[in-house]
Each structure stands twice: as structure tokens, then as C-alpha cells.
Amino acid sequence: MTSGTGLTGLPVASEPPEEERFWKKLKRVIARVPFAEDLVAAYYCAADRDTPAYVRAVLLGAIAYFVLPVDMVPDVLAGLGFTDDASVLAAAVAAVGRHLQPQHRALAQQALERLTR
């Protein structure tokens, strides 16, 4: 990250977090994650090789923050556990969300349907 961005301490990722770990955590917490569709759409956008590298880096950082076992607000806290994850994802989507394409959202909806069956 460049200095002066105020984002020190956030995870930096240029490769997707371990795919199995992402899906396993999402399946475990999906009922408590109201931002699941945005999260999975961000995942598919970041995995899309047509997505610009800086967009992929921003989205992968937000996804990595979700996957990391240690974060600012522990996920087990009822009502508060995913607020920091949602905030990080919202900031990432606000910064680069125009790159989330309809196909990323469609893939996200399909994946969520499979996970909730």
C-alpha cells in the first residue's frame, strides 16, 4: 500500500485467500451475514482475470479480512460480530464497485442458493 492512505493494518492480498477456507466460513455463517451477496460477488469479480489488478487487490483485501480468524470485532459477538467485515467490504465496494458486473452478481446468487440448500 502507498503511504498516506490511512489503511495501514488492513490485510493486503494479491491472490485470493484459500478458496476452501472462504467457502467453508461463508457456509458456516451465511445466516448471520446480510452482506453475503456482495461478498460473493466481490469474490467472483476478484477472480475474474478481466478485472483490473488494482480492483482485484482492493476486493481481495476485503475478502481476506472476512476470512481472517482475527479481526477488530470478533465474529462471535451477537449483533456486532460482522460489522467490521461489512464496513471493510462496503468501503471496498464503494471504491471499486463499478467493476462488479451483472455476471458476478448472477454467479453470487447461484453460489448462495447452492450453499443454503
N, C-alpha and C positions, 0 to 999 in steps of 0.2 A: 504494500500500500504506500501511497505517497504520503509524505509528512504533511501535517496541517489539515488532514481530512477530519480529524476528531473521531476516527473509527478505530483507534488503537485498541487492542484487546479483543476485537471481533475475529472469529476464525477466518482464515484466508484459504481458499481452495481453488485449485485449477483442475482438479479431477473430481468426479463425483464421489461422495462418501460411499463406502462399501454398500453396494446395491441391496444385498440381502439384509443388512442392518437397517437400512432405510425402510424397506417394506415391512420388516418384522416389527419395528417400533410403530409404524403407522397403523398396522393391523391391530396392535395391542391397545392403542389409544384413540382410534378413529372416532369412537362415540363421544369423546371429550374434546375433539379438535374441530371447532367450527370453521376453520380456515383450510380444511383438508383439500378442497378442490383447488384452491390457489397454490397450495404447497405442491401437489402432484403436477399441476400444470407447469409450475416453475421447474420441477424435476424434468419433465419432458422437454421443455424449452431449453434447459441447460444441456440436455443430452443430444439435442438436435445440432448436428455439425454445421448447419446453415446459420445458426445463431452466432452473432459476433462474439469474439473472445472476451471482451470486457463485460458483456451481458452475462455470458456463461459464468464468469468469475464472481459477479455480484450474486447471481442466483445460487451458485454452488456454495458460496459463503453462508447464505441464509439457510440453505438445506443442511449444511454441515452443523450449523448452530442447533437446528432441530434435532439432529441425530446425536449430538454430543451428550454424554451422560451427565456432564456437569454444566450447569448454566446459572444465570443470575437468580432466577426464581425456580426452585425445584419443581419438577413436573407433578409431583405427588400432592402438592398443596391444592386442595379443593377450591375451585373457582379462580385461583390465581396462577396455577401451575404452568399454563401455556401462554400467559400474557406476554412474557418476554419473547417467546418464539414467534408469536403473532406479530409483535411490534417489529422484530427484525425482518420477518417476511414482508410485512406491509411496507417498510422502508425500501426494501429491495424492489418490490413490485412498483412502488411509486417512482423509483429511479429508472427502471428499465422495462416496465410493464407493457409498453407499446410493442415489445418484441414477442409477447405471449400471443401466439396465433390461434385461430379457431381450432386447428388440428391438435394443438397442445391441450386445449380445454376438453376436446372430444376424447382424447386418449385418457385424460384425467378422469372424466366421468365414467368411462368404461372400466378403468382400473378400480375406482371406488365401488362400482357396482359389484365387481368380482370379489373385492375384499369384504363386502358387507353381506354376501350371500351366506 
